[in-house]
Amino acid sequence: MSKTIMPPVHPGEILHEEFMKPLGITQYRLAKEMHVYPRRVNEIVHGKRAISADTALRLARYFGTSAELWMNLQAHYDLELARDEAEEQIMAEVQPLKTEGNEGSLQPV
């Protein structure tokens, strides 16, 4: 199993620690100015909700970043969780594709 030394960092923690805190932005203010319910921001900040494409677009517009930044943070978090939870089982169950002369490679035969 690929248990990571440190648990994966939820994008909500990055949102809070790297964007909201330094700029003095409250959850309520962020929600109001992004035109979303405060609950959405609260759940993201507390790691209880994923960042959706809609939220990524809103965060990107608000903070002057890219939507891809937020989506990539979420994808990275999800992948790390999956690795921690299922990688060992997947490694045991799924065998790499074997091709002629290149075992485990995806090069054509």
C-alpha positions in Angstrom: 0.0 0.0 0.0 1.3 3.5 -0.9 0.5 5.2 2.4 1.8 8.7 2.1 3.8 10.1 4.9 1.6 13.2 5.1 -2.1 13.1 4.3 -3.1 14.7 1.0 -3.9 18.4 1.2 -7.5 19.2 0.3 -7.8 22.2 -2.0 -10.0 23.9 0.6 -7.0 24.1 2.9 -5.0 25.7 0.2 -7.9 28.1 -0.5 -8.0 29.1 3.1 -4.3 29.2 4.0 -2.9 30.6 0.8 -5.6 32.9 -0.5 -8.2 33.8 2.1 -6.1 34.2 5.2 -3.4 36.4 3.7 -6.0 38.6 2.1 -8.2 38.8 5.1 -11.2 37.3 3.3 -13.9 35.6 5.3 -15.9 32.6 4.1 -19.0 34.8 4.1 -17.4 37.5 2.0 -16.0 35.0 -0.5 -19.3 33.3 -0.8 -21.2 36.6 -1.2 -18.7 38.0 -3.8 -18.7 34.7 -5.8 -22.5 34.5 -5.7 -22.7 31.1 -4.0 -24.2 29.9 -0.8 -21.9 30.3 2.3 -22.3 26.6 3.0 -20.5 25.8 -0.2 -17.4 27.8 0.8 -17.6 26.5 4.3 -17.7 22.8 3.2 -14.8 23.4 0.8 -12.6 25.1 3.4 -13.3 22.2 5.9 -12.5 19.5 3.3 -16.1 18.2 3.2 -16.8 19.2 -0.4 -14.9 18.9 -3.7 -14.2 21.9 -5.9 -16.5 21.6 -8.9 -15.9 23.1 -12.3 -18.3 25.9 -11.5 -16.5 26.7 -8.3 -13.2 26.5 -10.0 -14.3 29.1 -12.6 -15.6 31.4 -9.8 -12.4 31.1 -7.7 -10.3 31.7 -10.8 -12.2 34.8 -11.7 -12.2 36.1 -8.1 -8.5 35.5 -7.3 -7.1 36.1 -10.8 -5.9 32.5 -11.2 -6.9 29.8 -13.7 -9.7 27.4 -13.3 -7.2 24.7 -14.1 -5.3 25.5 -10.9 -8.3 24.6 -8.8 -9.3 21.6 -10.9 -5.8 20.3 -10.8 -5.6 20.7 -7.0 -8.8 18.7 -6.7 -7.7 16.0 -9.1 -4.3 15.7 -7.3 -6.1 15.4 -4.0 -8.5 12.8 -5.3 -5.7 10.7 -6.9 -3.7 10.7 -3.7 -6.7 9.5 -1.7 -7.3 6.8 -4.3 -3.6 5.7 -4.1 -3.8 5.6 -0.3 -7.0 3.6 -0.3 -6.8 1.3 -3.2 -3.4 1.1 -4.9 -2.3 -2.1 -3.3 -5.6 -3.9 -4.3 -5.3 -2.5 -7.8 -1.7 -3.6 -8.2 -2.8 -7.1 -7.1 -5.9 -7.3 -9.4 -4.8 -5.5 -12.6 -2.0 -6.8 -14.7 -0.2 -4.5 -17.2 -1.0 -5.0 -20.9 1.7 -7.2 -22.4 2.6 -6.6 -26.0 5.0 -8.4 -28.3 8.6 -7.6 -27.3 7.5 -5.0 -24.8 5.9 -6.4 -21.7 3.9 -3.8 -19.8 4.4 -1.1 -22.5 1.6 0.5 -24.5 3.6 0.4 -27.8 1.9 -1.2 -30.7 2.7 -4.7 -31.8 
